[in-house]
Amino acid sequence: MEVVDLTMPLCDGLPGYPGDPPVAIARVRSHETDGYQVTQVCVGSHSGTHLDAPRHFFRRGATLDQYPAARLVGPGVVVDCRPVSVEVPSLIDAPILAERLAPYTVPAGGFVLLWMEGALLAPDAAQSLLEAGAALVGTDGPSLDAPPYPVHRLFLGHGVLLAENLRGLDRLGPGPVTCAFLPLALPDADGAPVRAVAWR
């Protein structure tokens, strides 16, 4: 069994979403000076590969720590939603998504990983995933949609977690997978960096 790492490495200076803090990593103790090594890591809650919780958009929404670990591991499906031309990112609407998803089934309470390479998800496509019973929707992009973020609001308003900045979906290819999205255990978190893996 090959376990595919879907996680973007957190490197010093890694930019976040516009307006979010960049990643800052500094060596504060070294073997040469102190006889051991310690690294200081400063990240935003949405740095690199991360999960969004409802609190991200809703004042009284659930925080990430309210989701049990068992809710973050389970069956899913990778859907190839790449645009025909990378020069012209496309909007994946419900008919396009239905065509790309047709060979597969969304597991009830499962995960849908959208291999999008620059495309964005339309609200009607998000509604169809919600109706299909998706509990987590992921993308290889920094966001599923653009301001005013109707897709974020729809999913998060229904308790569906969002995974963003996934890597390695090309190594999996489309089809059924099993996934694990394990975030940092941050109390009262609107989101958190996550170690994401998947396997068949």
Stockholm file with secondary structure:
# STOCKHOLM 1.0

chainA/1-200         MEVVDLTMPLCDGLPGYPGDPPVAIARVRSHETDGYQVTQVCVGSHSGTHLDAPRHFFRRGATLDQYPAARLVGPGVVVDCRPVSVEVPSLIDAPILAERLAPYTVPAGGFVLLWMEGALLAPDAAQSLLEAGAALVGTDGPSLDAPPYPVHRLFLGHGVLLAENLRGLDRLGPGPVTCAFLPLALPDADGAPVRAVAWR
#=GR chainA/1-200 SS CCEEECCCCCCTTCCCSTTSCCCEEEEEECHHHHSSCEEEEECCTTSSSEEECGGGTCTTSCCGGGSCGGGGEEEEEEEECCCSCTTSCCEECHHHHHHHHTTSCCCTTCEEEEECTTCEECHHHHHHHHHHTCSEEEESSSCSSCTTCHHHHHHHHTTCEEEESCCCHHHHCSEEEEEEEEECCCTTCSEEEEEEEEEC
#=GC SS_cons         CCEEECCCCCCTTCCCSTTSCCCEEEEEECHHHHSSCEEEEECCTTSSSEEECGGGTCTTSCCGGGSCGGGGEEEEEEEECCCSCTTSCCEECHHHHHHHHTTSCCCTTCEEEEECTTCEECHHHHHHHHHHTCSEEEESSSCSSCTTCHHHHHHHHTTCEEEESCCCHHHHCSEEEEEEEEECCCTTCSEEEEEEEEEC
//
